[in-house]
């Protein structure tokens, strides 16, 4: 059984196996969710991110990077690159970032993962549209991989407007029933 939760809170305090960082392609964790994760998790996250980019190059939308969680309560940080609004093909890129994160958690045989509202902050993706894309990508992942080790997906939404946007889409699509 797979459980999807909508939670308002700080993803850096999520008690899950992995959290997803809304990252940029070069994994420079200066601001937004990435900055908060890096500050709370410690320098090890930026060091491992730098090493990952040096070895593999910039992170793509479909294939996130994974680092240790450092001082965070999670074991891993999955660094997903969402699209910048206006760059083109944003819905597909956002869906790929979500699906790639879930695939990474499954490959690591994790049971729980927390995701933020990827791309809705400084990347400018409209919240309701992002909610539709993200929730649909989660649903599609579990339809295609019903035997996934991931049993809990927690959408950890930082502020009230984002929670309201996701809740509205959740109810409209009957995912909450």
Backbone bond lengths (Angstrom), bond angles and torsions (degrees), N, CA, C in turn:
res aa  C-N    CA-C-N  psi(-1)  N-CA   C-N-CA  omega(-1)  CA-C   N-CA-C  phi
1 X - - - 1.453 - - 1.526 109.18 -
2 X 1.312 115.82 138.15 1.456 121.69 180.00 1.523 108.67 -113.36
3 X 1.337 115.33 133.52 1.457 121.54 -178.12 1.524 108.48 -115.76
4 X 1.331 115.48 133.42 1.457 121.61 174.89 1.516 107.61 -117.17
5 X 1.336 116.46 124.80 1.461 121.93 -179.95 1.521 109.86 -117.37
6 X 1.327 116.02 143.68 1.459 121.99 168.21 1.520 106.19 -105.86
7 X 1.329 116.86 121.82 1.454 122.31 -175.73 1.519 108.97 -132.20
8 X 1.328 117.14 134.24 1.460 119.05 171.95 1.512 107.28 -91.68
9 X 1.336 116.21 128.12 1.452 118.93 -179.52 1.508 112.47 169.99
10 X 1.311 113.77 -169.62 1.457 124.10 -178.17 1.523 107.96 -100.69
11 X 1.324 117.21 114.47 1.467 121.19 -176.48 1.526 112.33 -60.09
12 X 1.327 118.23 -24.54 1.471 120.10 -178.92 1.524 112.54 -70.74
13 X 1.323 117.52 -10.21 1.470 120.40 177.33 1.527 112.13 -108.32
14 X 1.323 117.93 4.93 1.466 122.23 -177.71 1.527 111.24 -64.82
15 X 1.320 114.92 130.70 1.467 122.13 179.81 1.528 109.04 -92.41
16 X 1.322 115.76 72.94 1.460 123.26 -178.97 1.527 108.68 -134.03
17 X 1.327 116.51 171.36 1.469 120.00 179.53 1.529 112.25 -69.91
18 X 1.335 116.80 -36.34 1.467 120.78 -179.58 1.518 109.44 -145.79
19 X 1.322 115.04 146.98 1.458 120.52 170.41 1.523 107.45 -114.63
20 X 1.325 114.99 153.04 1.453 120.41 177.87 1.523 108.18 -100.54
21 X 1.303 114.37 130.13 1.460 122.07 175.67 1.522 108.37 -96.71
22 X 1.315 116.80 129.09 1.466 121.48 172.82 1.520 106.79 -79.55
23 X 1.321 115.61 93.65 1.466 122.01 -168.89 1.521 112.46 -103.75
24 X 1.330 114.78 167.74 1.463 120.69 168.17 1.528 107.53 -97.91
25 X 1.309 117.12 164.63 1.467 121.98 -172.19 1.521 113.83 -61.17
26 X 1.342 117.92 -25.63 1.463 120.74 -179.84 1.521 113.06 -96.95
27 X 1.334 116.63 6.34 1.469 123.47 177.60 1.524 113.06 52.71
28 X 1.321 115.75 42.81 1.458 120.90 173.14 1.522 106.56 -96.46
29 X 1.319 116.41 107.94 1.461 123.32 -168.81 1.525 112.05 -94.42
30 X 1.326 116.49 69.01 1.452 120.45 -175.93 1.512 115.99 -89.49
31 X 1.328 117.62 -46.38 1.459 120.10 -173.95 1.506 112.22 -131.56
32 X 1.320 116.07 -178.80 1.453 122.59 177.57 1.519 113.00 58.72
33 X 1.325 115.37 -147.06 1.462 121.53 -179.92 1.530 109.96 -59.90
34 X 1.331 116.47 -43.48 1.466 120.73 -177.90 1.524 111.62 -60.03
35 X 1.323 116.59 -43.13 1.468 120.15 178.94 1.514 112.04 -64.27
36 X 1.330 116.64 -42.27 1.465 120.74 179.24 1.530 110.81 -63.70
37 X 1.330 117.19 -42.80 1.473 121.30 179.42 1.526 110.17 -63.52
38 X 1.320 116.76 -45.71 1.459 121.30 -178.42 1.534 111.46 -64.94
39 X 1.327 116.80 -43.52 1.469 119.32 179.06 1.524 111.35 -63.00
40 X 1.310 116.61 -46.61 1.466 120.73 -176.48 1.529 111.95 -73.19
41 X 1.329 116.95 -35.59 1.459 120.93 -177.65 1.518 114.31 -80.99
42 X 1.329 116.29 -21.69 1.458 119.90 178.52 1.523 113.08 101.00
43 X 1.312 114.59 171.01 1.463 122.53 -175.66 1.518 113.54 -61.18
44 X 1.330 117.60 -24.16 1.464 120.92 -178.63 1.530 111.23 -58.24
45 X 1.328 117.73 -33.90 1.466 120.31 -178.39 1.525 110.46 -66.27
46 X 1.333 117.93 -45.32 1.462 119.99 178.17 1.523 110.81 -67.76
47 X 1.333 117.87 -39.54 1.476 120.50 178.56 1.523 110.88 -60.79
48 X 1.338 117.02 -47.26 1.467 120.47 179.73 1.529 110.82 -66.45
49 X 1.319 116.61 -35.77 1.468 120.46 177.60 1.521 110.80 -64.22
50 X 1.332 116.92 -45.53 1.464 121.30 178.25 1.524 110.71 -59.87
51 X 1.330 116.72 -42.68 1.467 121.24 179.43 1.530 110.41 -64.81
52 X 1.327 116.98 -39.20 1.464 121.05 179.95 1.529 109.98 -62.44
53 X 1.328 116.89 -48.05 1.463 121.03 -179.02 1.526 110.43 -65.38
54 X 1.323 117.36 -38.04 1.468 120.44 178.75 1.531 110.60 -62.29
55 X 1.332 116.55 -38.35 1.464 120.85 -178.49 1.529 112.81 -80.62
56 X 1.344 117.71 -40.52 1.461 121.57 -170.69 1.528 115.08 -109.91
57 X 1.322 117.14 -14.33 1.458 120.19 -174.96 1.521 110.14 87.44
58 X 1.332 116.90 -176.07 1.470 119.76 -178.09 1.528 111.95 -57.73
59 X 1.311 115.44 149.26 1.462 122.54 -179.10 1.528 109.02 -78.69
60 X 1.325 116.40 136.48 1.468 120.54 178.53 1.528 109.48 -91.04
61 X 1.325 116.04 168.97 1.463 120.34 177.48 1.527 110.40 -64.07
62 X 1.318 117.55 -39.99 1.462 121.75 -172.35 1.522 114.50 -82.34
63 X 1.326 117.84 -23.31 1.470 121.01 -175.91 1.527 110.98 -125.10
64 X 1.317 117.28 94.77 1.462 120.34 -178.99 1.532 112.32 -71.38
65 X 1.301 115.67 162.99 1.457 122.46 172.61 1.528 108.03 -94.01
66 X 1.322 116.54 155.89 1.464 120.99 178.63 1.522 108.60 -128.65
67 X 1.335 115.27 132.24 1.466 121.00 174.64 1.524 108.61 -128.44
68 X 1.298 114.84 168.81 1.457 122.35 174.79 1.536 108.14 -66.77
69 X 1.321 117.73 157.18 1.456 121.91 -178.61 1.517 115.24 -83.65
70 X 1.325 117.75 -5.60 1.467 119.89 179.70 1.516 111.64 57.75
71 X 1.318 117.26 -127.49 1.469 123.00 -177.98 1.530 113.32 -85.22
72 X 1.308 117.49 2.05 1.464 121.14 178.64 1.532 110.00 -72.59
73 X 1.326 118.80 159.06 1.467 120.05 177.88 1.535 113.47 -71.62
74 X 1.329 118.36 -12.36 1.473 121.89 177.74 1.526 110.06 -89.57
75 X 1.335 115.47 161.08 1.468 119.84 177.08 1.523 112.55 -81.09
76 X 1.339 116.47 -34.83 1.462 120.99 -174.13 1.529 111.56 -131.51
77 X 1.345 113.91 155.74 1.454 121.45 168.05 1.528 105.89 -119.56
78 X 1.331 115.22 124.15 1.455 121.57 176.84 1.533 105.91 -100.33
79 X 1.327 115.91 117.46 1.465 121.79 -174.45 1.528 109.24 -95.18
80 X 1.338 115.61 100.93 1.460 121.93 -178.38 1.520 109.93 -100.54
81 X 1.320 115.48 135.67 1.463 120.77 179.76 1.525 108.32 -100.67
82 X 1.314 114.71 110.22 1.456 120.32 175.03 1.513 110.02 -89.38
83 X 1.320 116.69 166.29 1.460 120.51 -178.51 1.526 112.60 -79.43
84 X 1.319 114.75 153.94 1.456 121.76 169.91 1.519 106.24 -87.05
85 X 1.344 116.49 129.28 1.456 120.19 -179.33 1.529 110.17 -59.07
86 X 1.329 116.32 128.78 1.456 121.71 179.39 1.513 113.42 102.80
87 X 1.342 118.72 -7.05 1.463 119.91 -179.17 1.528 112.64 -83.74
88 X 1.334 117.01 -10.76 1.454 120.88 179.22 1.513 113.09 100.91
89 X 1.318 116.80 141.78 1.463 124.47 176.43 1.534 112.29 56.70
90 X 1.341 114.74 36.11 1.469 120.41 -173.39 1.530 113.22 -62.86
91 X 1.341 118.04 -40.66 1.463 119.96 -177.92 1.527 111.00 -59.94
92 X 1.318 116.81 -47.50 1.470 120.57 179.82 1.528 110.95 -61.79
93 X 1.311 116.76 -44.45 1.471 120.57 -178.42 1.522 111.26 -64.08
94 X 1.336 116.95 -40.09 1.464 119.82 178.40 1.523 110.43 -66.54
95 X 1.322 117.35 -44.00 1.469 120.77 177.59 1.528 110.41 -59.48
96 X 1.327 116.90 -41.31 1.471 120.76 178.09 1.524 111.21 -62.89
97 X 1.322 117.71 -40.22 1.470 120.83 179.91 1.533 110.55 -63.01
98 X 1.322 116.70 -41.67 1.470 120.93 179.42 1.524 110.27 -68.61
99 X 1.321 116.85 -49.12 1.458 120.97 -179.52 1.526 111.11 -61.72
100 X 1.327 116.99 -42.25 1.459 120.62 177.84 1.516 112.17 -61.09
101 X 1.325 116.99 -38.20 1.469 121.30 178.23 1.521 110.79 -65.22
102 X 1.318 116.35 -43.71 1.470 120.22 178.93 1.524 111.09 -66.01
103 X 1.338 116.96 -39.27 1.466 120.44 176.71 1.526 111.12 -62.43
104 X 1.338 115.98 -41.66 1.471 119.79 179.21 1.530 110.50 -62.56
105 X 1.322 117.08 -43.72 1.469 120.60 178.47 1.521 110.56 -62.72
106 X 1.318 116.87 -40.32 1.459 120.91 178.83 1.530 110.96 -65.62
107 X 1.336 117.48 -42.60 1.476 120.88 178.00 1.528 111.07 -60.14
108 X 1.333 116.29 -35.31 1.465 120.97 178.60 1.533 111.73 -81.53
109 X 1.339 116.65 -0.65 1.466 124.00 -179.93 1.524 112.02 59.16
110 X 1.347 115.11 41.46 1.458 120.85 179.27 1.521 110.19 -86.50
111 X 1.330 115.85 153.58 1.458 121.22 179.73 1.523 112.59 -96.96
112 X 1.343 117.09 -26.08 1.469 118.79 -173.83 1.520 111.19 -141.82
113 X 1.342 113.58 146.93 1.461 120.87 -177.48 1.526 108.25 -147.08
114 X 1.330 116.23 143.41 1.469 121.81 174.58 1.524 108.43 -116.45
115 X 1.328 115.43 132.99 1.465 121.71 178.57 1.517 110.05 -118.85
116 X 1.337 116.73 141.45 1.464 120.14 170.97 1.524 108.94 -87.34
117 X 1.300 116.87 179.71 1.463 122.21 174.93 1.529 107.26 -81.75
118 X 1.318 115.44 78.45 1.469 123.18 -175.01 1.529 110.76 -51.63
119 X 1.313 115.38 133.32 1.476 125.85 174.13 1.527 114.96 75.64
120 X 1.340 118.95 -0.82 1.468 119.56 -176.40 1.524 113.34 -87.84
121 X 1.318 117.70 -6.26 1.459 120.73 178.50 1.519 110.08 -89.87
122 X 1.324 115.77 -116.40 1.461 120.37 -176.20 1.522 113.05 -65.37
123 X 1.345 118.70 -17.00 1.466 121.07 178.13 1.526 111.54 -81.14
124 X 1.348 118.53 -9.66 1.457 123.00 167.94 1.523 118.42 77.08
125 X 1.331 118.83 12.38 1.469 120.97 -179.95 1.532 108.29 -68.81
126 X 1.335 119.44 129.57 1.468 121.19 178.88 1.536 111.05 -58.60
127 X 1.321 116.05 132.55 1.465 121.92 -171.69 1.532 113.78 -58.48
128 X 1.332 118.51 -49.44 1.468 119.78 -178.02 1.527 111.65 -65.04
129 X 1.308 115.71 -40.21 1.469 118.59 178.35 1.533 109.91 -64.53
130 X 1.333 116.77 -42.83 1.467 120.51 177.69 1.523 110.45 -61.53
131 X 1.321 116.84 -41.03 1.472 120.35 179.04 1.525 110.26 -58.72
132 X 1.325 117.46 -44.74 1.461 121.20 179.16 1.526 111.09 -61.07
133 X 1.320 116.21 -46.58 1.472 120.94 -178.58 1.526 110.53 -65.41
134 X 1.323 116.94 -47.55 1.473 121.15 -176.59 1.518 110.93 -64.86
135 X 1.333 117.88 -49.03 1.463 120.12 -178.53 1.523 111.34 -64.91
136 X 1.322 117.29 -37.27 1.470 120.79 176.59 1.524 111.36 -65.41
137 X 1.331 117.11 -39.87 1.468 120.86 179.22 1.525 110.76 -64.85
138 X 1.324 117.30 -39.44 1.465 120.96 177.65 1.530 109.74 -63.72
139 X 1.328 116.12 -47.04 1.467 120.65 178.93 1.532 110.93 -59.36
140 X 1.328 117.01 -45.24 1.473 121.06 -179.93 1.519 111.66 -63.36
141 X 1.329 116.97 -39.87 1.462 120.05 179.37 1.524 110.40 -58.61
142 X 1.324 117.27 -48.12 1.464 119.86 -177.22 1.525 112.28 -73.31
143 X 1.318 118.25 -25.49 1.467 120.94 174.04 1.530 109.27 -67.61
144 X 1.336 116.27 -41.47 1.464 121.51 -179.29 1.521 112.69 -78.73
145 X 1.337 117.25 -26.08 1.468 120.85 -176.85 1.533 109.81 -133.66
146 X 1.323 116.98 67.88 1.468 119.95 -176.61 1.527 113.55 -64.44
147 X 1.335 117.29 -19.87 1.466 121.08 -179.84 1.531 112.90 -93.74
148 X 1.318 117.85 15.84 1.460 121.67 179.73 1.526 110.40 -56.90
149 X 1.329 115.70 145.04 1.466 120.39 175.42 1.524 111.32 -70.25
150 X 1.327 116.99 -19.95 1.463 121.10 -178.95 1.529 108.47 -73.18
151 X 1.327 115.89 116.92 1.466 119.73 -179.28 1.532 112.08 -109.39
152 X 1.335 117.33 -17.88 1.458 121.07 179.88 1.524 110.51 -130.82
153 X 1.327 115.41 122.78 1.461 122.01 171.53 1.520 106.19 -115.95
154 X 1.313 114.46 118.45 1.459 120.65 -179.12 1.525 108.30 -109.46
155 X 1.324 115.96 114.89 1.459 120.25 173.07 1.524 105.59 -81.83
156 X 1.321 116.75 106.67 1.456 121.40 -177.77 1.518 107.82 -99.56
157 X 1.324 114.94 107.21 1.462 122.92 -170.59 1.515 108.98 -109.13
158 X 1.310 115.97 123.25 1.458 121.79 -168.00 1.526 114.61 -69.79
159 X 1.332 117.20 -42.54 1.467 118.10 -172.93 1.527 111.95 -121.61
160 X 1.302 115.39 165.87 1.462 121.86 -177.26 1.531 113.29 -61.71
161 X 1.354 119.66 -44.36 1.468 118.69 179.15 1.543 112.80 -59.61
162 X 1.319 117.17 -37.20 1.463 120.07 179.30 1.523 110.44 -70.17
163 X 1.325 116.40 -43.67 1.464 120.19 176.18 1.527 110.43 -58.17
164 X 1.324 117.21 -43.86 1.470 121.08 179.94 1.526 111.49 -63.26
165 X 1.315 117.86 -40.69 1.468 120.98 178.84 1.527 110.74 -63.42
166 X 1.325 117.02 -45.69 1.466 120.70 179.70 1.529 111.12 -67.29
167 X 1.320 116.98 -40.18 1.466 120.37 178.97 1.525 110.67 -63.39
168 X 1.324 117.04 -41.40 1.462 120.96 179.21 1.529 110.43 -60.43
169 X 1.317 117.18 -48.43 1.465 121.05 -179.72 1.527 110.24 -65.51
170 X 1.324 116.72 -41.66 1.468 123.12 178.45 1.532 109.89 -54.77
171 X 1.327 116.40 -47.80 1.470 120.95 -179.12 1.518 111.88 -69.83
172 X 1.343 117.46 -41.27 1.468 121.17 -179.66 1.521 111.64 -62.01
173 X 1.305 116.56 -36.71 1.468 121.34 -177.15 1.523 112.39 -90.98
174 X 1.334 116.33 0.62 1.471 122.06 178.87 1.521 113.39 63.09
175 X 1.343 117.27 23.31 1.463 118.54 175.68 1.521 110.68 -71.17
176 X 1.314 116.38 -25.17 1.461 119.90 -176.68 1.506 114.31 -83.73
177 X 1.333 118.50 8.23 1.477 121.01 -178.08 1.501 111.72 -101.40
